[in-house]
Amino acid sequence: NGHRKSLLLSNITLLFGSILWANTYGTGKLSTLYCAQFLMGCGSGSLGVTRSYIVEQVLPKERTNILAIMTTLQYAGFTISPIIGAYL
C-alpha cells in the first residue's frame, strides 16, 4: 500500500509539472519553465519505488528477467523520446 501512495504522489506531481510546462509558452515567463522542470524532476523520482514494488511482487526466479526488461524499456524511452520530440 505504501508503494501505491508513493507512485500516485509522484505521478500527480509529474502530471502537474507537465501541464505547467505545456502552458509555459502562454505565460512567456522563464520562471514558469524552471518551476515546471523542477516539478517534473520531483515527479520522475519514482524509479526506485517501481523497482522495489516489482521485486516484492515477482517470484525470485523471474526478478532478473523482469528487471532487465524494465531497464531495456526505460533506456528505449530515453533514446526514442528526443527523436519524437524533434519531429514535434
C-alpha positions as CSV (number, residue, x, y, z in Angstrom):
1,N,0.0,0.0,0.0
2,G,2.9,2.4,0.6
3,H,4.1,1.9,-2.9
4,R,0.8,2.9,-4.3
5,K,0.8,6.2,-2.4
6,S,4.3,7.0,-3.4
7,L,3.6,6.2,-7.1
8,L,0.4,8.2,-7.0
9,L,2.0,11.2,-5.5
10,S,4.9,11.2,-7.9
11,N,2.6,10.7,-10.9
12,I,0.4,13.6,-9.8
13,T,3.4,15.8,-9.4
14,L,4.7,14.8,-12.8
15,L,1.3,15.4,-14.4
16,F,1.1,18.9,-12.8
17,G,4.6,19.8,-13.9
18,S,3.9,18.6,-17.4
19,I,0.7,20.7,-17.6
20,L,2.6,23.7,-16.3
21,W,5.4,23.0,-18.8
22,A,2.9,22.8,-21.7
23,N,1.5,26.2,-20.7
24,T,4.8,27.9,-20.3
25,Y,4.7,29.4,-23.8
26,G,1.4,31.1,-23.0
27,T,2.9,32.7,-19.9
28,G,6.1,33.9,-21.5
29,K,7.9,33.6,-18.2
30,L,11.2,31.7,-17.8
31,S,10.4,31.2,-14.1
32,T,7.4,29.2,-15.1
33,L,9.6,26.9,-17.1
34,Y,12.0,26.4,-14.2
35,C,9.2,25.7,-11.9
36,A,7.7,23.1,-14.3
37,Q,11.0,21.4,-14.8
38,F,11.5,21.2,-11.1
39,L,8.1,19.6,-10.5
40,M,8.7,17.2,-13.4
41,G,12.0,16.2,-11.9
42,C,10.5,15.6,-8.5
43,G,7.7,13.6,-10.0
44,S,10.1,11.5,-12.0
45,G,11.8,10.1,-8.9
46,S,9.6,7.0,-8.7
47,L,12.0,4.6,-10.4
48,G,13.3,3.2,-7.1
49,V,9.7,2.7,-5.8
50,T,8.8,1.0,-9.0
51,R,11.7,-1.4,-8.8
52,S,11.1,-2.3,-5.2
53,Y,7.4,-2.9,-6.0
54,I,8.4,-5.3,-8.8
55,V,10.9,-7.1,-6.5
56,E,8.2,-7.7,-3.9
57,Q,5.6,-8.9,-6.4
58,V,7.6,-11.1,-8.8
59,L,8.9,-14.6,-7.9
60,P,12.6,-14.7,-7.2
61,K,13.5,-16.8,-10.2
62,E,11.8,-14.2,-12.5
63,R,13.2,-11.0,-11.0
64,T,16.3,-10.7,-13.0
65,N,14.4,-11.1,-16.3
66,I,11.6,-8.7,-15.4
67,L,14.1,-6.0,-14.1
68,A,16.1,-6.4,-17.3
69,I,13.0,-5.9,-19.4
70,M,12.0,-2.9,-17.4
71,T,15.5,-1.4,-17.7
72,T,15.5,-2.0,-21.5
73,L,12.2,-0.2,-21.9
74,Q,13.5,2.7,-19.8
75,Y,16.5,3.2,-21.9
76,A,14.5,2.7,-25.1
77,G,12.3,5.6,-23.9
78,F,15.4,7.7,-23.2
79,T,16.5,7.0,-26.8
80,I,13.2,7.5,-28.6
81,S,11.8,10.5,-26.7
82,P,14.2,13.0,-28.1
83,I,13.7,11.7,-31.6
84,I,9.9,12.1,-31.2
85,G,10.3,15.5,-29.7
86,A,12.5,16.6,-32.6
87,Y,9.7,15.8,-35.0
88,L,7.0,17.5,-33.0
